[in-house]
Every structure is written in structure tokens, then in C-alpha cells.
Amino acid sequence: MKHFYLIILNFFIVCSVQSQNCLPDSIYRDSSAGVYPKPVSPTNPNGGITKKACINKPYEFVFTVVVPDTVLVPAFPSPIALEKVAIDTVNAITGLPKGISYACNPPNCVFNKNTSGCLVLRGTATTDNIPGDFKPIIKMTLTINLGIPFPYVTEYPGPAFPGEYILTLVSEQDCASASHQEDLIINYWFPNPTSGQLTNKSNSIEQIKVMDTQGRIIQFNNNSKNTIDLNTISNGGLFYIQWIDGSKLLTQQIVIK
């Protein structure tokens, strides 16, 4: 009989987990209010969406939503009381490729104070998308308390939460290459941000490309070396560095000061 009850209990546990759209990452539990990973910015070059999407292939990327009981917003010099954060269950995220939508845990996309939840981008990008960079923006309503509850509508990223999310969509043909299945990685090249030279600890590097956010090659070095000089790039900002290390094609976000 005990064995039977254990089977039933395990069944309900499995069903409960599978019914959830996503699970929040506990590493962000004690973080300030926001969506994590935070957007890419000069002060957060390794943030943002670190997984590329391929046309005609299933895609999934999970954000963790953290809602403490206070929040900093523009026009207020100090933290103010936060009651909840709400995202519409449809059409709240603009800038996604066709075929990719979103869902939340909790399913109604209402995150109460002192809780954490998650938001998942999920779907299959259709063939009528043009490969390139997409920049999703999340519209959300923060219920702040100024003596009485008050709805504060904002965008993430946006003026109150600077930076940008960049979802790179790769063509079906390019995705056939195993190298394009690599996610963006961090901290191979350092220092990041940089104002000059980058260094990589590996000794098997070749074909180094520096690209802007539109995928245009700004600088190319075909020599086998683990340093690259970026002093010739006059305009700072967010870039990608792509290189071959052994048999792998790798990509990292970098910020040039």
C-alpha cells in the first residue's frame, strides 16, 4: 500500500512540474527588482539573451522575474513600495520573430511582491522571418504604493531599465552547421568592457571577427594569435567577437568603451 501511495505522489509531483511553463533561477532570488538576465549594456556586457534561435527549429529561453517589496523608478529619489508586477498574457512583448511567443509562471503573468517567477520565450521561428537581430521589449505594469496603489506602466528594457535584449535569428541553412548550435559564451576574451586590446587564454585561436549588432564585419584577423587590438574601432558600444578555437566556432558579446 505504501508503494502505491508513493507512486501516486510521484505522479502528482511530475504532473505539477510539467504543467509549469518555466522555473525561475534561484541564483537571482535576492536580486533587486527586474528581469534576469538583465539587458546588455556598457556596464553589463555579458547579459542579455545568450541563446540564438534558428529558423524552423524549436527555441526556448527563460527569464527570471524578481519582485521585492521596493523598486527604484525615475522621478523618485529613493526606493518606493512595490506591490506587484503584471505583464499582459498576450502582446506584451514586441520585437520577437514570428513564431516565437511567451508564457509565464504564474500563468496569469502577475508577480506579487517578495516573490520570483519566470517568463519563457518559446516557439519555432517561421520561414517568413529575415535572419538577423531582433530586439524584444517587455511592456509591464508595476503597482507601486504612494499611500494608495498606483499603476506605473514601463518598458523593459526602457528608460527606467536601460540596455537592450538582442535575440539573434540564424537562417535554416546556417543552422545546419553544428557550429551554429553554440550559445553565446562569456569571459573568454578579457578585459570586457575594453578600450583597447583583448586577450584570450587559449592558444588555438584563428579567424577572429569583430562584428556590430547587425552582423557586419568591422575587423578580421586570420592570424593564429590570442590577442586582438581594437584601437582602430573609433565608435564604442556593443559588438560581437567570433572566432574558431580548435573545431568550435564561438561568439562573445563585448563592449568597447
Secondary structure, 3 states (H helix, E strand, C coil): CHHHHHHHHHHHHHHHHHHCCCCCCHHHCCCCCEEECCCEECCECCCCCCCCEECCCEEEEEEEEEECCEECCCCCCCCEEEEEEECCCCCCEECCCCCEEEEEECCCCEEECCEEEEEEEEEECCCCCCCEEECCEEEEEEEEECCCEEEEEEEECECCECCECCEEEECHHHHCCHHHHCCCECCCEECCCECCEEEECCCCEEEEEEECCCCCEEEEECCCCCEEECCCCCCCEEEEEEEEECCEEEEEEEEEC
